[in-house]
Amino acid sequence: MSPEDANLIAKAQLIRLYDVFVIGPLMMYGAYHMNAYTPRQRVARFLLAGAGIATVLFNGRNYLMIDSLRRGD
């Protein structure tokens, strides 16, 4: 692996950690505090919470998988 490739992987991993620890939880927090008086608002709240959970799971899994490959485990 070239140094440029390693640098790109390191940057991508930092973004994944940001997604796992900031973006996903912020989406779930927003969904929790969202007023849902109409059916359309309830759907939006559900989709926002679902997207937050999916963000955390997807990026967390990819981070662990790439980290494991990088370490040679």
N, CA, C and O atoms as a Maestro MAE file, in Angstrom:
{
 s_m_m2io_version
 :::
 2.0.0
}

f_m_ct {
 s_m_title
 :::
 protein
 m_atom[292] {
  # First column is atom index #
  i_m_mmod_type
  r_m_x_coord
  r_m_y_coord
  r_m_z_coord
  i_m_residue_number
  s_m_chain_name
  s_m_pdb_residue_name
  s_m_pdb_atom_name
  i_m_atomic_number
  :::
  1 25 0.849 -1.168 0.000 1 A "MET " " N  " 7
  2 3 0.000 0.000 0.000 1 A "MET " " CA " 6
  3 2 0.900 1.238 0.000 1 A "MET " " C  " 6
  4 15 1.841 1.345 0.785 1 A "MET " " O  " 8
  5 25 0.585 2.156 -0.893 2 A "SER " " N  " 7
  6 3 1.384 3.374 -0.988 2 A "SER " " CA " 6
  7 2 0.999 4.341 0.134 2 A "SER " " C  " 6
  8 15 -0.071 4.213 0.729 2 A "SER " " O  " 8
  9 25 1.874 5.306 0.420 3 A "PRO " " N  " 7
  10 3 1.553 6.299 1.456 3 A "PRO " " CA " 6
  11 2 0.302 7.111 1.119 3 A "PRO " " C  " 6
  12 15 -0.444 7.508 2.014 3 A "PRO " " O  " 8
  13 25 0.078 7.356 -0.169 4 A "GLU " " N  " 7
  14 3 -1.117 8.107 -0.570 4 A "GLU " " CA " 6
  15 2 -2.386 7.309 -0.263 4 A "GLU " " C  " 6
  16 15 -3.385 7.859 0.199 4 A "GLU " " O  " 8
  17 25 -2.324 5.998 -0.532 5 A "ASP " " N  " 7
  18 3 -3.467 5.140 -0.233 5 A "ASP " " CA " 6
  19 2 -3.733 5.091 1.270 5 A "ASP " " C  " 6
  20 15 -4.881 5.156 1.708 5 A "ASP " " O  " 8
  21 25 -2.675 4.979 2.044 6 A "ALA " " N  " 7
  22 3 -2.828 4.935 3.502 6 A "ALA " " CA " 6
  23 2 -3.422 6.237 4.019 6 A "ALA " " C  " 6
  24 15 -4.232 6.228 4.946 6 A "ALA " " O  " 8
  25 25 -3.026 7.349 3.426 7 A "ASN " " N  " 7
  26 3 -3.553 8.655 3.833 7 A "ASN " " CA " 6
  27 2 -5.042 8.766 3.505 7 A "ASN " " C  " 6
  28 15 -5.813 9.293 4.307 7 A "ASN " " O  " 8
  29 25 -5.452 8.275 2.337 8 A "LEU " " N  " 7
  30 3 -6.861 8.303 1.966 8 A "LEU " " CA " 6
  31 2 -7.699 7.419 2.883 8 A "LEU " " C  " 6
  32 15 -8.809 7.786 3.269 8 A "LEU " " O  " 8
  33 25 -7.161 6.257 3.225 9 A "ILE " " N  " 7
  34 3 -7.881 5.361 4.132 9 A "ILE " " CA " 6
  35 2 -8.018 5.998 5.513 9 A "ILE " " C  " 6
  36 15 -9.075 5.905 6.138 9 A "ILE " " O  " 8
  37 25 -6.955 6.644 5.990 10 A "ALA " " N  " 7
  38 3 -7.008 7.290 7.301 10 A "ALA " " CA " 6
  39 2 -8.052 8.400 7.315 10 A "ALA " " C  " 6
  40 15 -8.780 8.551 8.296 10 A "ALA " " O  " 8
  41 25 -8.133 9.185 6.227 11 A "LYS " " N  " 7
  42 3 -9.133 10.251 6.155 11 A "LYS " " CA " 6
  43 2 -10.543 9.669 6.136 11 A "LYS " " C  " 6
  44 15 -11.439 10.175 6.812 11 A "LYS " " O  " 8
  45 25 -10.736 8.603 5.359 12 A "ALA " " N  " 7
  46 3 -12.054 7.975 5.291 12 A "ALA " " CA " 6
  47 2 -12.451 7.405 6.652 12 A "ALA " " C  " 6
  48 15 -13.618 7.470 7.036 12 A "ALA " " O  " 8
  49 25 -11.496 6.855 7.369 13 A "GLN " " N  " 7
  50 3 -11.795 6.296 8.686 13 A "GLN " " CA " 6
  51 2 -12.198 7.398 9.668 13 A "GLN " " C  " 6
  52 15 -13.087 7.199 10.495 13 A "GLN " " O  " 8
  53 25 -11.546 8.556 9.576 14 A "LEU " " N  " 7
  54 3 -11.925 9.672 10.450 14 A "LEU " " CA " 6
  55 2 -13.348 10.129 10.164 14 A "LEU " " C  " 6
  56 15 -14.097 10.461 11.083 14 A "LEU " " O  " 8
  57 25 -13.715 10.145 8.893 15 A "ILE " " N  " 7
  58 3 -15.075 10.533 8.530 15 A "ILE " " CA " 6
  59 2 -16.065 9.513 9.061 15 A "ILE " " C  " 6
  60 15 -17.138 9.883 9.536 15 A "ILE " " O  " 8
  61 25 -15.718 8.229 8.988 16 A "ARG " " N  " 7
  62 3 -16.611 7.196 9.530 16 A "ARG " " CA " 6
  63 2 -16.806 7.366 11.032 16 A "ARG " " C  " 6
  64 15 -17.921 7.224 11.533 16 A "ARG " " O  " 8
  65 25 -15.738 7.667 11.746 17 A "LEU " " N  " 7
  66 3 -15.865 7.890 13.189 17 A "LEU " " CA " 6
  67 2 -16.737 9.106 13.477 17 A "LEU " " C  " 6
  68 15 -17.533 9.098 14.417 17 A "LEU " " O  " 8
  69 25 -16.586 10.145 12.671 18 A "TYR " " N  " 7
  70 3 -17.416 11.344 12.818 18 A "TYR " " CA " 6
  71 2 -18.889 10.982 12.592 18 A "TYR " " C  " 6
  72 15 -19.764 11.444 13.324 18 A "TYR " " O  " 8
  73 25 -19.152 10.168 11.591 19 A "ASP " " N  " 7
  74 3 -20.519 9.730 11.321 19 A "ASP " " CA " 6
  75 2 -21.081 8.923 12.491 19 A "ASP " " C  " 6
  76 15 -22.238 9.098 12.875 19 A "ASP " " O  " 8
  77 25 -20.255 8.038 13.055 20 A "VAL " " N  " 7
  78 3 -20.711 7.155 14.140 20 A "VAL " " CA " 6
  79 2 -20.961 7.929 15.434 20 A "VAL " " C  " 6
  80 15 -21.944 7.671 16.128 20 A "VAL " " O  " 8
  81 25 -20.082 8.871 15.762 21 A "PHE " " N  " 7
  82 3 -20.172 9.529 17.059 21 A "PHE " " CA " 6
  83 2 -20.826 10.905 17.043 21 A "PHE " " C  " 6
  84 15 -21.142 11.443 18.104 21 A "PHE " " O  " 8
  85 25 -21.037 11.490 15.857 22 A "VAL " " N  " 7
  86 3 -21.639 12.826 15.806 22 A "VAL " " CA " 6
  87 2 -22.912 12.838 14.956 22 A "VAL " " C  " 6
  88 15 -23.991 13.149 15.461 22 A "VAL " " O  " 8
  89 25 -22.791 12.505 13.683 23 A "ILE " " N  " 7
  90 3 -23.913 12.652 12.765 23 A "ILE " " CA " 6
  91 2 -25.085 11.732 13.134 23 A "ILE " " C  " 6
  92 15 -26.218 12.196 13.262 23 A "ILE " " O  " 8
  93 25 -24.819 10.440 13.304 24 A "GLY " " N  " 7
  94 3 -25.892 9.502 13.640 24 A "GLY " " CA " 6
  95 2 -26.607 9.856 14.932 24 A "GLY " " C  " 6
  96 15 -27.834 9.944 14.945 24 A "GLY " " O  " 8
  97 25 -25.869 10.064 16.028 25 A "PRO " " N  " 7
  98 3 -26.547 10.444 17.273 25 A "PRO " " CA " 6
  99 2 -27.293 11.778 17.174 25 A "PRO " " C  " 6
  100 15 -28.343 11.947 17.794 25 A "PRO " " O  " 8
  101 25 -26.758 12.719 16.401 26 A "LEU " " N  " 7
  102 3 -27.441 13.999 16.223 26 A "LEU " " CA " 6
  103 2 -28.761 13.809 15.479 26 A "LEU " " C  " 6
  104 15 -29.750 14.469 15.799 26 A "LEU " " O  " 8
  105 25 -28.787 12.929 14.506 27 A "MET " " N  " 7
  106 3 -30.030 12.624 13.794 27 A "MET " " CA " 6
  107 2 -31.051 11.988 14.737 27 A "MET " " C  " 6
  108 15 -32.232 12.334 14.701 27 A "MET " " O  " 8
  109 25 -30.599 11.065 15.575 28 A "MET " " N  " 7
  110 3 -31.512 10.417 16.522 28 A "MET " " CA " 6
  111 2 -32.012 11.409 17.575 28 A "MET " " C  " 6
  112 15 -33.176 11.360 17.975 28 A "MET " " O  " 8
  113 25 -31.139 12.302 18.019 29 A "TYR " " N  " 7
  114 3 -31.527 13.336 18.970 29 A "TYR " " CA " 6
  115 2 -32.591 14.249 18.354 29 A "TYR " " C  " 6
  116 15 -33.583 14.590 18.999 29 A "TYR " " O  " 8
  117 25 -32.369 14.633 17.111 30 A "GLY " " N  " 7
  118 3 -33.341 15.480 16.424 30 A "GLY " " CA " 6
  119 2 -34.681 14.795 16.265 30 A "GLY " " C  " 6
  120 15 -35.727 15.423 16.431 30 A "GLY " " O  " 8
  121 25 -34.656 13.512 15.945 31 A "ALA " " N  " 7
  122 3 -35.908 12.761 15.800 31 A "ALA " " CA " 6
  123 2 -36.627 12.661 17.143 31 A "ALA " " C  " 6
  124 15 -37.853 12.754 17.198 31 A "ALA " " O  " 8
  125 25 -35.879 12.474 18.215 32 A "TYR " " N  " 7
  126 3 -36.480 12.343 19.544 32 A "TYR " " CA " 6
  127 2 -37.183 13.634 19.960 32 A "TYR " " C  " 6
  128 15 -38.246 13.597 20.580 32 A "TYR " " O  " 8
  129 25 -36.589 14.766 19.618 33 A "HIS " " N  " 7
  130 3 -37.137 16.061 20.031 33 A "HIS " " CA " 6
  131 2 -38.049 16.698 18.987 33 A "HIS " " C  " 6
  132 15 -38.516 17.820 19.181 33 A "HIS " " O  " 8
  133 25 -38.300 16.018 17.916 34 A "MET " " N  " 7
  134 3 -39.149 16.546 16.846 34 A "MET " " CA " 6
  135 2 -40.620 16.436 17.246 34 A "MET " " C  " 6
  136 15 -41.063 15.399 17.740 34 A "MET " " O  " 8
  137 25 -41.360 17.505 17.029 35 A "ASN " " N  " 7
  138 3 -42.806 17.461 17.266 35 A "ASN " " CA " 6
  139 2 -43.448 16.666 16.142 35 A "ASN " " C  " 6
  140 15 -43.166 16.903 14.967 35 A "ASN " " O  " 8
  141 25 -44.305 15.730 16.498 36 A "ALA " " N  " 7
  142 3 -44.960 14.887 15.504 36 A "ALA " " CA " 6
  143 2 -46.462 14.895 15.740 36 A "ALA " " C  " 6
  144 15 -47.021 13.974 16.336 36 A "ALA " " O  " 8
  145 25 -47.097 15.948 15.263 37 A "TYR " " N  " 7
  146 3 -48.533 16.087 15.471 37 A "TYR " " CA " 6
  147 2 -49.346 15.479 14.334 37 A "TYR " " C  " 6
  148 15 -50.458 14.998 14.555 37 A "TYR " " O  " 8
  149 25 -48.812 15.498 13.143 38 A "THR " " N  " 7
  150 3 -49.546 14.968 11.983 38 A "THR " " CA " 6
  151 2 -48.897 13.667 11.515 38 A "THR " " C  " 6
  152 15 -47.749 13.386 11.860 38 A "THR " " O  " 8
  153 25 -49.618 12.884 10.744 39 A "PRO " " N  " 7
  154 3 -49.014 11.640 10.220 39 A "PRO " " CA " 6
  155 2 -47.745 11.890 9.404 39 A "PRO " " C  " 6
  156 15 -46.799 11.107 9.479 39 A "PRO " " O  " 8
  157 25 -47.718 12.962 8.635 40 A "ARG " " N  " 7
  158 3 -46.534 13.284 7.843 40 A "ARG " " CA " 6
  159 2 -45.328 13.582 8.751 40 A "ARG " " C  " 6
  160 15 -44.204 13.182 8.448 40 A "ARG " " O  " 8
  161 25 -45.567 14.267 9.837 41 A "GLN " " N  " 7
  162 3 -44.483 14.560 10.781 41 A "GLN " " CA " 6
  163 2 -44.005 13.292 11.478 41 A "GLN " " C  " 6
  164 15 -42.812 13.138 11.743 41 A "GLN " " O  " 8
  165 25 -44.933 12.382 11.776 42 A "ARG " " N  " 7
  166 3 -44.540 11.119 12.400 42 A "ARG " " CA " 6
  167 2 -43.681 10.282 11.455 42 A "ARG " " C  " 6
  168 15 -42.728 9.635 11.888 42 A "ARG " " O  " 8
  169 25 -44.015 10.295 10.174 43 A "VAL " " N  " 7
  170 3 -43.212 9.576 9.185 43 A "VAL " " CA " 6
  171 2 -41.825 10.199 9.089 43 A "VAL " " C  " 6
  172 15 -40.825 9.484 9.034 43 A "VAL " " O  " 8
  173 25 -41.762 11.528 9.068 44 A "ALA " " N  " 7
  174 3 -40.469 12.214 9.002 44 A "ALA " " CA " 6
  175 2 -39.620 11.887 10.230 44 A "ALA " " C  " 6
  176 15 -38.412 11.674 10.126 44 A "ALA " " O  " 8
  177 25 -40.266 11.853 11.387 45 A "ARG " " N  " 7
  178 3 -39.555 11.520 12.630 45 A "ARG " " CA " 6
  179 2 -39.008 10.096 12.584 45 A "ARG " " C  " 6
  180 15 -37.863 9.849 12.963 45 A "ARG " " O  " 8
  181 25 -39.831 9.171 12.121 46 A "PHE " " N  " 7
  182 3 -39.416 7.773 11.996 46 A "PHE " " CA " 6
  183 2 -38.258 7.625 11.006 46 A "PHE " " C  " 6
  184 15 -37.293 6.908 11.272 46 A "PHE " " O  " 8
  185 25 -38.361 8.305 9.868 47 A "LEU " " N  " 7
  186 3 -37.294 8.222 8.861 47 A "LEU " " CA " 6
  187 2 -35.992 8.838 9.364 47 A "LEU " " C  " 6
  188 15 -34.913 8.309 9.096 47 A "LEU " " O  " 8
  189 25 -36.083 9.940 10.084 48 A "LEU " " N  " 7
  190 3 -34.881 10.571 10.630 48 A "LEU " " CA " 6
  191 2 -34.208 9.672 11.667 48 A "LEU " " C  " 6
  192 15 -32.985 9.532 11.669 48 A "LEU " " O  " 8
  193 25 -34.992 9.072 12.532 49 A "ALA " " N  " 7
  194 3 -34.432 8.148 13.526 49 A "ALA " " CA " 6
  195 2 -33.840 6.923 12.842 49 A "ALA " " C  " 6
  196 15 -32.754 6.470 13.204 49 A "ALA " " O  " 8
  197 25 -34.543 6.391 11.865 50 A "GLY " " N  " 7
  198 3 -34.036 5.228 11.135 50 A "GLY " " CA " 6
  199 2 -32.743 5.526 10.397 50 A "GLY " " C  " 6
  200 15 -31.829 4.703 10.376 50 A "GLY " " O  " 8
  201 25 -32.668 6.706 9.792 51 A "ALA " " N  " 7
  202 3 -31.446 7.090 9.092 51 A "ALA " " CA " 6
  203 2 -30.282 7.254 10.072 51 A "ALA " " C  " 6
  204 15 -29.146 6.908 9.750 51 A "ALA " " O  " 8
  205 25 -30.561 7.777 11.259 52 A "GLY " " N  " 7
  206 3 -29.514 7.920 12.274 52 A "GLY " " CA " 6
  207 2 -28.992 6.568 12.738 52 A "GLY " " C  " 6
  208 15 -27.785 6.376 12.877 52 A "GLY " " O  " 8
  209 25 -29.901 5.640 12.975 53 A "ILE " " N  " 7
  210 3 -29.495 4.295 13.393 53 A "ILE " " CA " 6
  211 2 -28.715 3.602 12.285 53 A "ILE " " C  " 6
  212 15 -27.692 2.967 12.542 53 A "ILE " " O  " 8
  213 25 -29.198 3.726 11.056 54 A "ALA " " N  " 7
  214 3 -28.516 3.103 9.918 54 A "ALA " " CA " 6
  215 2 -27.128 3.700 9.714 54 A "ALA " " C  " 6
  216 15 -26.189 2.981 9.373 54 A "ALA " " O  " 8
  217 25 -26.993 5.006 9.918 55 A "THR " " N  " 7
  218 3 -25.694 5.667 9.782 55 A "THR " " CA " 6
  219 2 -24.695 5.102 10.782 55 A "THR " " C  " 6
  220 15 -23.559 4.788 10.429 55 A "THR " " O  " 8
  221 25 -25.126 4.977 12.024 56 A "VAL " " N  " 7
  222 3 -24.237 4.457 13.066 56 A "VAL " " CA " 6
  223 2 -23.844 3.009 12.775 56 A "VAL " " C  " 6
  224 15 -22.669 2.651 12.856 56 A "VAL " " O  " 8
  225 25 -24.823 2.188 12.440 57 A "LEU " " N  " 7
  226 3 -24.534 0.768 12.197 57 A "LEU " " CA " 6
  227 2 -23.666 0.564 10.954 57 A "LEU " " C  " 6
  228 15 -22.689 -0.182 11.001 57 A "LEU " " O  " 8
  229 25 -24.009 1.212 9.857 58 A "PHE " " N  " 7
  230 3 -23.292 1.038 8.601 58 A "PHE " " CA " 6
  231 2 -21.848 1.525 8.711 58 A "PHE " " C  " 6
  232 15 -20.916 0.813 8.336 58 A "PHE " " O  " 8
  233 25 -21.670 2.734 9.224 59 A "ASN " " N  " 7
  234 3 -20.314 3.275 9.307 59 A "ASN " " CA " 6
  235 2 -19.495 2.613 10.405 59 A "ASN " " C  " 6
  236 15 -18.279 2.479 10.267 59 A "ASN " " O  " 8
  237 25 -20.126 2.203 11.477 60 A "GLY " " N  " 7
  238 3 -19.410 1.479 12.519 60 A "GLY " " CA " 6
  239 2 -18.912 0.133 12.023 60 A "GLY " " C  " 6
  240 15 -17.775 -0.255 12.287 60 A "GLY " " O  " 8
  241 25 -19.769 -0.572 11.304 61 A "ARG " " N  " 7
  242 3 -19.371 -1.868 10.729 61 A "ARG " " CA " 6
  243 2 -18.233 -1.697 9.730 61 A "ARG " " C  " 6
  244 15 -17.263 -2.454 9.758 61 A "ARG " " O  " 8
  245 25 -18.346 -0.707 8.847 62 A "ASN " " N  " 7
  246 3 -17.294 -0.485 7.860 62 A "ASN " " CA " 6
  247 2 -15.981 -0.064 8.509 62 A "ASN " " C  " 6
  248 15 -14.908 -0.475 8.067 62 A "ASN " " O  " 8
  249 25 -16.064 0.754 9.554 63 A "TYR " " N  " 7
  250 3 -14.848 1.151 10.247 63 A "TYR " " CA " 6
  251 2 -14.135 -0.074 10.825 63 A "TYR " " C  " 6
  252 15 -12.930 -0.246 10.639 63 A "TYR " " O  " 8
  253 25 -14.885 -0.913 11.522 64 A "LEU " " N  " 7
  254 3 -14.281 -2.098 12.134 64 A "LEU " " CA " 6
  255 2 -13.728 -3.058 11.091 64 A "LEU " " C  " 6
  256 15 -12.666 -3.647 11.294 64 A "LEU " " O  " 8
  257 25 -14.432 -3.224 9.980 65 A "MET " " N  " 7
  258 3 -13.988 -4.126 8.929 65 A "MET " " CA " 6
  259 2 -12.689 -3.620 8.282 65 A "MET " " C  " 6
  260 15 -11.750 -4.394 8.096 65 A "MET " " O  " 8
  261 25 -12.635 -2.345 7.945 66 A "ILE " " N  " 7
  262 3 -11.433 -1.792 7.312 66 A "ILE " " CA " 6
  263 2 -10.275 -1.748 8.288 66 A "ILE " " C  " 6
  264 15 -9.134 -2.003 7.904 66 A "ILE " " O  " 8
  265 25 -10.547 -1.429 9.542 67 A "ASP " " N  " 7
  266 3 -9.480 -1.429 10.545 67 A "ASP " " CA " 6
  267 2 -8.894 -2.825 10.718 67 A "ASP " " C  " 6
  268 15 -7.681 -2.983 10.852 67 A "ASP " " O  " 8
  269 25 -9.757 -3.830 10.716 68 A "SER " " N  " 7
  270 3 -9.296 -5.206 10.833 68 A "SER " " CA " 6
  271 2 -8.436 -5.599 9.625 68 A "SER " " C  " 6
  272 15 -7.407 -6.256 9.785 68 A "SER " " O  " 8
  273 25 -8.847 -5.207 8.443 69 A "LEU " " N  " 7
  274 3 -8.060 -5.515 7.239 69 A "LEU " " CA " 6
  275 2 -6.723 -4.792 7.249 69 A "LEU " " C  " 6
  276 15 -5.700 -5.349 6.851 69 A "LEU " " O  " 8
  277 25 -6.741 -3.535 7.711 70 A "ARG " " N  " 7
  278 3 -5.502 -2.756 7.768 70 A "ARG " " CA " 6
  279 2 -4.491 -3.379 8.733 70 A "ARG " " C  " 6
  280 15 -3.288 -3.374 8.470 70 A "ARG " " O  " 8
  281 25 -4.985 -3.909 9.840 71 A "ARG " " N  " 7
  282 3 -4.097 -4.507 10.842 71 A "ARG " " CA " 6
  283 2 -3.663 -5.912 10.482 71 A "ARG " " C  " 6
  284 15 -2.711 -6.452 11.045 71 A "ARG " " O  " 8
  285 25 -4.387 -6.500 9.524 72 A "GLY " " N  " 7
  286 3 -4.029 -7.859 9.103 72 A "GLY " " CA " 6
  287 2 -4.607 -8.935 9.989 72 A "GLY " " C  " 6
  288 15 -4.091 -10.052 10.016 72 A "GLY " " O  " 8
  289 25 -5.671 -8.625 10.719 73 A "ASP " " N  " 7
  290 3 -6.304 -9.615 11.606 73 A "ASP " " CA " 6
  291 2 -7.101 -10.632 10.811 73 A "ASP " " C  " 6
  292 15 -7.700 -11.537 11.392 73 A "ASP " " O  " 8
  :::
 }
 m_bond[291] {
  # First column is bond index #
  i_m_from
  i_m_to
  i_m_order
  :::
  1 1 2 1
  2 2 3 1
  3 3 4 2
  4 3 5 1
  5 5 6 1
  6 6 7 1
  7 7 8 2
  8 7 9 1
  9 9 10 1
  10 10 11 1
  11 11 12 2
  12 11 13 1
  13 13 14 1
  14 14 15 1
  15 15 16 2
  16 15 17 1
  17 17 18 1
  18 18 19 1
  19 19 20 2
  20 19 21 1
  21 21 22 1
  22 22 23 1
  23 23 24 2
  24 23 25 1
  25 25 26 1
  26 26 27 1
  27 27 28 2
  28 27 29 1
  29 29 30 1
  30 30 31 1
  31 31 32 2
  32 31 33 1
  33 33 34 1
  34 34 35 1
  35 35 36 2
  36 35 37 1
  37 37 38 1
  38 38 39 1
  39 39 40 2
  40 39 41 1
  41 41 42 1
  42 42 43 1
  43 43 44 2
  44 43 45 1
  45 45 46 1
  46 46 47 1
  47 47 48 2
  48 47 49 1
  49 49 50 1
  50 50 51 1
  51 51 52 2
  52 51 53 1
  53 53 54 1
  54 54 55 1
  55 55 56 2
  56 55 57 1
  57 57 58 1
  58 58 59 1
  59 59 60 2
  60 59 61 1
  61 61 62 1
  62 62 63 1
  63 63 64 2
  64 63 65 1
  65 65 66 1
  66 66 67 1
  67 67 68 2
  68 67 69 1
  69 69 70 1
  70 70 71 1
  71 71 72 2
  72 71 73 1
  73 73 74 1
  74 74 75 1
  75 75 76 2
  76 75 77 1
  77 77 78 1
  78 78 79 1
  79 79 80 2
  80 79 81 1
  81 81 82 1
  82 82 83 1
  83 83 84 2
  84 83 85 1
  85 85 86 1
  86 86 87 1
  87 87 88 2
  88 87 89 1
  89 89 90 1
  90 90 91 1
  91 91 92 2
  92 91 93 1
  93 93 94 1
  94 94 95 1
  95 95 96 2
  96 95 97 1
  97 97 98 1
  98 98 99 1
  99 99 100 2
  100 99 101 1
  101 101 102 1
  102 102 103 1
  103 103 104 2
  104 103 105 1
  105 105 106 1
  106 106 107 1
  107 107 108 2
  108 107 109 1
  109 109 110 1
  110 110 111 1
  111 111 112 2
  112 111 113 1
  113 113 114 1
  114 114 115 1
  115 115 116 2
  116 115 117 1
  117 117 118 1
  118 118 119 1
  119 119 120 2
  120 119 121 1
  121 121 122 1
  122 122 123 1
  123 123 124 2
  124 123 125 1
  125 125 126 1
  126 126 127 1
  127 127 128 2
  128 127 129 1
  129 129 130 1
  130 130 131 1
  131 131 132 2
  132 131 133 1
  133 133 134 1
  134 134 135 1
  135 135 136 2
  136 135 137 1
  137 137 138 1
  138 138 139 1
  139 139 140 2
  140 139 141 1
  141 141 142 1
  142 142 143 1
  143 143 144 2
  144 143 145 1
  145 145 146 1
  146 146 147 1
  147 147 148 2
  148 147 149 1
  149 149 150 1
  150 150 151 1
  151 151 152 2
  152 151 153 1
  153 153 154 1
  154 154 155 1
  155 155 156 2
  156 155 157 1
  157 157 158 1
  158 158 159 1
  159 159 160 2
  160 159 161 1
  161 161 162 1
  162 162 163 1
  163 163 164 2
  164 163 165 1
  165 165 166 1
  166 166 167 1
  167 167 168 2
  168 167 169 1
  169 169 170 1
  170 170 171 1
  171 171 172 2
  172 171 173 1
  173 173 174 1
  174 174 175 1
  175 175 176 2
  176 175 177 1
  177 177 178 1
  178 178 179 1
  179 179 180 2
  180 179 181 1
  181 181 182 1
  182 182 183 1
  183 183 184 2
  184 183 185 1
  185 185 186 1
  186 186 187 1
  187 187 188 2
  188 187 189 1
  189 189 190 1
  190 190 191 1
  191 191 192 2
  192 191 193 1
  193 193 194 1
  194 194 195 1
  195 195 196 2
  196 195 197 1
  197 197 198 1
  198 198 199 1
  199 199 200 2
  200 199 201 1
  201 201 202 1
  202 202 203 1
  203 203 204 2
  204 203 205 1
  205 205 206 1
  206 206 207 1
  207 207 208 2
  208 207 209 1
  209 209 210 1
  210 210 211 1
  211 211 212 2
  212 211 213 1
  213 213 214 1
  214 214 215 1
  215 215 216 2
  216 215 217 1
  217 217 218 1
  218 218 219 1
  219 219 220 2
  220 219 221 1
  221 221 222 1
  222 222 223 1
  223 223 224 2
  224 223 225 1
  225 225 226 1
  226 226 227 1
  227 227 228 2
  228 227 229 1
  229 229 230 1
  230 230 231 1
  231 231 232 2
  232 231 233 1
  233 233 234 1
  234 234 235 1
  235 235 236 2
  236 235 237 1
  237 237 238 1
  238 238 239 1
  239 239 240 2
  240 239 241 1
  241 241 242 1
  242 242 243 1
  243 243 244 2
  244 243 245 1
  245 245 246 1
  246 246 247 1
  247 247 248 2
  248 247 249 1
  249 249 250 1
  250 250 251 1
  251 251 252 2
  252 251 253 1
  253 253 254 1
  254 254 255 1
  255 255 256 2
  256 255 257 1
  257 257 258 1
  258 258 259 1
  259 259 260 2
  260 259 261 1
  261 261 262 1
  262 262 263 1
  263 263 264 2
  264 263 265 1
  265 265 266 1
  266 266 267 1
  267 267 268 2
  268 267 269 1
  269 269 270 1
  270 270 271 1
  271 271 272 2
  272 271 273 1
  273 273 274 1
  274 274 275 1
  275 275 276 2
  276 275 277 1
  277 277 278 1
  278 278 279 1
  279 279 280 2
  280 279 281 1
  281 281 282 1
  282 282 283 1
  283 283 284 2
  284 283 285 1
  285 285 286 1
  286 286 287 1
  287 287 288 2
  288 287 289 1
  289 289 290 1
  290 290 291 1
  291 291 292 2
  :::
 }
}
